[in-house]
């Protein structure tokens, strides 16, 4: 009877230990010179195509670049924000990341495979005519 109790205790301990040692892993989902709108594709398309692969690799978070309209247009990496509310939807074309629709599609894909999305918002150095 004592052996059964020890085995039962070890099984319970092992079931809790996996949760105790579980970790979240975050991927920085861009790099300084990430491709913009070359060949009709935007960075949101690239990440959208990789959503399942990133989830299977164990990433629980993907950190997105600045998404808003930047002063230097589609060649900007987003560190010169112009309009924090324009996600490529107000007639000036996509941002380097893509359009609002591209972002919504990306969110839907990542919701399907469960990695969480985080966005980098750059408010310092705001460049605008507003």
C-alpha positions in Angstrom: 0.0 0.0 0.0 2.9 2.3 0.8 4.3 1.8 -2.7 1.0 2.8 -4.3 1.0 6.0 -2.2 4.5 6.9 -3.3 3.8 6.2 -7.0 0.6 8.2 -6.8 2.5 11.1 -5.1 5.2 11.0 -7.8 2.6 11.1 -10.6 1.0 14.1 -9.0 4.4 15.8 -8.6 5.3 15.2 -12.2 2.0 16.5 -13.5 2.6 19.8 -11.6 6.3 20.0 -12.5 5.7 20.3 -16.2 3.4 23.3 -15.7 5.9 24.8 -13.2 8.7 24.7 -15.8 6.7 25.7 -18.8 8.0 28.8 -20.4 6.8 31.3 -23.0 9.0 32.0 -25.9 8.9 35.3 -27.9 10.1 35.8 -31.4 11.0 39.3 -32.6 8.9 39.1 -35.8 11.0 41.6 -37.8 14.5 42.9 -38.3 15.9 46.3 -39.2 15.7 45.9 -43.0 12.7 43.6 -43.2 11.2 43.5 -46.7 8.5 46.0 -47.4 6.1 45.9 -50.3 8.5 44.2 -52.8 6.7 42.1 -55.5 3.3 43.0 -54.1 3.9 41.3 -50.7 4.0 43.0 -47.4 5.6 41.8 -44.1 2.2 40.8 -42.8 1.9 38.3 -45.6 5.3 36.8 -44.7 4.3 36.3 -41.0 0.8 35.1 -42.0 2.4 32.3 -44.1 4.6 31.4 -41.1 1.9 31.3 -38.4 1.5 27.6 -38.1 5.3 27.0 -38.4 6.0 29.5 -35.6 3.4 27.9 -33.4 4.8 24.4 -34.1 8.3 25.7 -33.2 7.0 26.6 -29.7 6.8 30.4 -30.0 4.0 31.7 -27.7 4.5 35.3 -28.6 5.5 37.1 -31.8 6.6 40.7 -31.5 5.5 42.8 -34.4 7.2 45.9 -35.8 5.6 49.4 -35.6 2.5 49.1 -37.8 1.5 52.7 -38.3 2.1 55.1 -41.1 5.7 56.4 -41.1 7.1 59.6 -42.4 9.4 58.0 -44.9 6.6 55.9 -46.5 6.9 52.2 -47.4 10.6 52.2 -47.1 10.5 53.1 -43.4 10.9 50.6 -40.7 8.4 52.5 -38.5 10.7 54.3 -36.2 9.6 57.7 -37.6 5.9 57.5 -36.9 3.7 60.0 -38.7 0.2 58.9 -38.0 -0.3 56.3 -35.2 -3.9 55.7 -36.3 -3.2 55.0 -40.0 -2.5 51.3 -40.5 -2.4 51.6 -44.3 -6.1 52.2 -44.6 -6.6 55.9 -45.4 -5.8 56.1 -49.1 -2.0 56.4 -48.9 -1.4 52.7 -49.6 0.0 50.1 -47.3 2.6 50.8 -44.6 5.7 48.7 -44.8 4.0 46.1 -42.7 0.8 46.1 -44.8 -2.8 47.3 -44.6 -5.4 47.1 -41.8 -6.9 44.1 -43.7 -3.5 42.4 -43.8 -3.2 42.9 -40.0 -6.7 41.5 -39.4 -5.8 38.4 -41.5 -2.6 38.0 -39.5 -4.5 38.2 -36.2 -7.0 35.6 -37.5 -4.2 33.3 -38.5 -2.4 33.6 -35.2 -5.6 33.1 -33.3 -6.0 29.8 -35.2 -2.5 28.5 -34.2 -2.4 30.3 -30.7 0.8 32.4 -30.7 0.0 35.8 -29.2 0.9 39.0 -31.0 2.6 42.0 -29.5 3.1 45.3 -31.3 5.9 47.7 -30.9 4.5 51.2 -30.7 7.0 54.0 -31.2 5.7 57.3 -29.8 8.9 59.2 -29.2 10.3 61.1 -32.3 6.7 61.5 -33.6 7.0 63.3 -37.0 3.8 64.8 -38.3 2.1 67.8 -39.8 -0.7 67.5 -37.3 
